[in-house]
Amino acid sequence: MNHKTLGLVLASIALLVPALRAQSTEQPLDLARDKQVVADAAAAMGGRDRILAVKTLVVQGGGHDLNVGQSLRYDELGLQSDVWQIRDYKRTYDLANTRARFEVVRASQYPYYQGVGAERVVQGLDGDVAFNVAGNGNATRVFGGQAVGRRAEYLRHPLTLVRAALDPSAKLANGRTQGAERLVDITSGGVTLTLAINSSTRLPSRIIQMTDSPTMGDTAVEASFGEYSVVNGLQLPARITTRTDRWPSADVRILTQSVDADAGNLAAPANVRSAAPGAPPAPPMTTARKIAKGLWYVEGTTHKSLLAEFSDHMLLIEAPNDERVRAVLAKAKELRPNKPVTTLLVTHHHGDHTGGVRLAVANGITEIITHRSNVTYVNDVLSRPHTINPDDLAKKGNVKLPKITAVDDTGVLRDSTMTVNMYHIRDNSHADSMLMLYFPGGKILTQPDIYMPNDARNVIEGEPLGHAPWLQNLAGNITLRKLDVEYHAPIHGDYVTNKQFLDSLIFMTQFVPGGKATN
Ligand SMILES: [Zn+2]
C-alpha cells in the first residue's frame, strides 16, 4: 500500500457509469412521473426559476472520512479504523458554466501518523475537462474514469443535480416510491445518479451512484443530505454524510455557504484544455527470480507475487490485481507447464492486495488460504454481484467457488518438496489480518506492507520515523516466532538480506532522505 494513494482509495473505486437505465419504452405517463420528482425537489428547494438563476455556490466546512478499503479488519469496527480529518473543505461551483473547484486538506488520524503529513488536494472541472492542481499551482488534466468521477462529484449535490435534471438534455427514468422517499434516475453528461427526495418535505434526501469495484463489485456510493437551511432563497443542506455500500465513509458539516458570491475564474487553463491523454504505459517486464528450490520471486510492478512449487501443484502468493495475476500465471506456466496453479495465498484483505482474487479463481484456483479474519471478506469478494462491469468470474457464471482455508495464529503448507510456514503478524496497526510467510528452504521471509526495502514510500513527508515503528513490530514478530531469517522477499520493495533489514531497523538509514543502507 502506498500511503500517498490512501486518499484516493475511495475515489478510485472504478467509477464506471452503469448502463443507462432510461428505457426508450418509457410511456408518457412514466416521463411525467419522473419529471414530477424533479419538479417537486426544485419547488421545495426554492423554485425552478430560482435554481436556474443561480450563478455560483461556495460551500465551506470540515469533517472526516474513512478509507474503508484500507481498514484494520473487515468488520464494523475495523472498517472505521482508518480515519482522516477533513479541513479547509471548500467547494466552489460555477453553475452557469459547469465548472468547479474542490479543495480539501486531509490529515490522517491513523494510529502512528497522528495528524502529521496533511495533504492539500485541489481538483478542477470545466465542462468535461477534469484536472488536478499540484501544490506549486501546476494543473494536469485527468482522463477516463477520473474525469467521469469528477463529473459525478460535481453532480453529487442537490443544487447541481436538480439543476442538471431540469435541463432538457437530461434523461430521467424509473421514477418510483420506496418507503418514505421518491426516487428518479438522472443521466446528465454521461453520468447516471439516482436522486431520492423525502416524500413529505420533498427536499433531496440522498444521491446514489452505482459504482464498480474490482473486489466488491456493484457498490452504491450514497450521499445523504440533512440540516437544510435557507441561503439566499434556496434550501441547501449543511450536512453531507456518505456511505460506501453499507459502510460510513465520510461526514462533512458545511459551516458557511454563499450563493452568487464571486467564484473567481474556474476555467481550465489552456494547456490543460488542449492536453491529450498520454499513451498507455508499456506493460511491465515480468521476471521470475529463483530464490530457493521451487520458489520464485515474481517482479514487474510495485506489488510482487511469489510462486512456490509443490509436488503436484503450484502455490500463488498474492493476487493484487488482474494485470499481475495474468502475468504471474503466465510465468508459472512457463516455469512449470505441467503443474497447475491451484492454491492462492492472500496476505491480507486490503484492496490493492486482493484486486486479482476473482481473476485467479476464474483461472483455476481451487483453494484460498488467508487469515481467519479475512474469510468473510474473501467470501464477499467471490459472491457479490458484478453486474455493472462483469469480470471473467462473473461472465463464467457457475464457477465452483474455491475452498477457503483459514489460518489462525500459525499454519503450515508442506509436502515432500516444499514447506511454507504461515504466521499471523501480531499487533501491527496497518492491518490486523496479515500473514507473514517463512520459507525454511531458503531462510526467506515474505510479508506485505510492513518492511518495503529501498522503497521511496518509506519516507513520509512530515513523519520523521517513516515506517520505522512497523520495522520494530516486524522484528518483534520474527523474534516471537524464533525464525532464522537470512533474506527478505517482501511484497513491496526489493529482495534484500536480513543484514539490510537489521541496518534499517537500528539506524533507519533508508528512512533518512538521501540515506543509504550500509551493505
Ligand atoms: Zn495493506
Boltz pocket constraint, residues with backbone or C-beta under 6 A from the ligand:
constraints:
  - pocket:
      binder: B
      contacts: [[A, 1], [A, 348], [A, 350], [A, 353], [A, 430], [A, 431], [A, 448], [A, 449]]
      max_distance: 6.0
